[in-house]
Amino acid sequence: MIKAVIFDWAGTTVDYGCMAPVKGFIDAFKSIGFQITEEMAREPMGIAKLDHTRAIAAMLPEPITERQILEAYRVFEETILADIKQYCDVLPHVVDAVASLRQQGIGIGSDTGYTSVMMDEVLPAAAKQGYFPDFCIAPDKVPAGRPYPYMIWQNLVHFGLIDPRQAIKVGDTVADITEGRNANCWTVGVIFGSSELGLTKDQVAVLTADELLQRTAAVRAAYYQAGADYIINDLSELDGVIAAVNVLLDQNAPRKLLTPGPLTTKASVKHAMLTDHCTWDDDYKAITRSVMDDITKISANDDYATVLLQGSGSYAVEAMINCLVPAEDKILFLVNGEYGKRMLSIAQASNRNFEAMSFDMTEPVDVSAVEKKLESCDDIGAVLFVHCETTTGVLNPLAELVKLAKEHDKTVMVDAMSSFAAYEIDVPGLDIDALAASSNKCLEGLPGLSFVIAKKAVLEASEGNSPSHSLDLFDQYQGLYAGGGKFRFTSPTNVLLALRHAIDEYAKEGGLPARKARYIKNHEVLVDGLEALGIHSIVAPEHQSYIISTFELGDLDFARLYSTLKAKGFVIYPGKLTSQPTFRLGNIGDVYPDDMTRLVSVFAKVVRR
């Protein structure tokens, strides 16, 4: 929730039109022989007044000396101190807005471009009219004024806030908005009474409707360009802004996503997205190549290549099926969950020749049954299956199935969405032809990128196979590698930057051994804790992955369970089984055993209720 609002002074809470500084600067430069315009006086408005003086000096048609600048500033100070009490009228709606904030328990902060001596005149004058903030700081009390965020930081210190997103900066200049952005708090630009509008009440009153619209539109454009989060006419609209921000804060509250993806990501991974890149840029293409190379190294060698695709994991699976398996080859799908069934949907929609062997969703694929099938059918060209079935968390016997298929000279392709980078998968050692996965699983990146790791020979032999232009792995492979990392179509640049950082985090943690150990411990704490509460996993321990676990829902109501856990900072998945009510909990992402311990304690309270 918002805990503090930090107001500017002149043009925001007092001095409609921000007239006192304008008069002061015009008088100051007149004293050293220069006639400046009101527009020149206003352009740097909001910054510390000595800096403001220097900024005006830089606009003059001829250079002036430092002595002249300091003399102009001396006159400015004298003029302001002589006249400032005439410009301390509190703006409309300020007192009511502040009263509403106090009623909500929100602190009233303030900062300014005025010096402390100037504010010694303004503060008591405003207080007599009913406006007295809880805290006020001037730029001479910090190392530098706006656009530096130091005054806002002092406000945060005063109110004991750690997170600047719990504060709103309200101001009437571009400098205010820039200061707020630099402090990473919410920013609000006020139009009426502002220095940006640059009009007194009387001047506003005589404008035609068209003139007023034109003037306010210009202010709105200036605030928007500066990056204001909200733009309001006056402070009567501030409560609405706070309500809207509180909704966003609630929606974006930190939560642990106990799901198989998308999942909880480290703040540094999300932060990596904040740079904009051109897809043609050589630096960006080099990043793309490094991502592909590093993904390949996790489970394969130089005989393989990683081909990135814009889209979810299903895009990679569909591309793998339709591009890397020749059209004349019959495919055998081994299905024991919804993601195996999804491969059937893809094959059916693509008019592929295929058969499916279906198994219980809580049991792994039966190797002996597959062996009998392969021995009895000579027309099968490829075998496809899911390694870790996210439907229940059951783990299929990867090595045994691949070895069996290879003994029968079959092409083998694996959906390793949930297992890649968390389980040892020796792709060349097992002679797997292709493997599909995505950025937002155990690599702990963000949704939006999937990939296929395939033998280069298989990729190079796939030209013309794909019925899809967008999902043509051969063309994508050619473009990415021959083009030095250039996607054929628009790259999800920010997601790729996040993935680059996520891979770096993977290495920093200790690679697969360390990540695997953390996930295993997460799983143990979770399963042991829920079992003690009488909540049982539906998959036998010897077949259960440590990626995701499916539990009996029993007498619990899922909707109530979900909302209760969400209120405590945890988000879970509903079950996918139709035979019994279940729910699913993931152990992957930026989640640790301590998180699982907290989760179990929440479950304990739910069960007791």
Secondary structure, DSSP 8 states (H G I E B T S, - for coil): ---EEEE-SBTTTBSTT-HHHHHHHHHHHHTTT----HHHHHTTTTS-HHHHHHHHHHHSSS---HHHHHHHHHHHHHHHHHHGGGG--B-TTHHHHHHHHHHTT-EEEEB-SS-HHHHHHHHHHHHHTT---S--B-GGGSS--TTSSHHHHHHHHHHT-S-GGGEEEEESSHHHHHHHHHHTSEEEEE-TT-TTTT--HHHHHTS-HHHHHHHHHHHHHHHHHHT-SEEESSGGGHHHHHHHHHHHHHHT---EE-SSSS----HHHHHGGGS---TT-HHHHHHHHHHHHHHHHHH--TTEEEEEEES-HHHHHHHHHHHHS-TTSEEEEEESSHHHHHHHHHHHHTT--EEEEE--TTS---HHHHHHHHHH-S-EEEEEEESEETTTTEE--HHHHHHHHHHTT-EEEEE-TTTBTTB---HHHHT-SEEEEETTSTT---TTEEEEEEEHHHHHT-TT--S-STT-HHHHHHHHHHTTS--SS---HHHHHHHHHHHHHHHHHTHHHHHHHHHHHHHHHHHHHHHHTT--BSS-GGGB-SSEEEEE-TT--HHHHHHHHHHTTEE-EE---SSS-EEEEE--SS--HHHHHHHHHHHHHHHH-
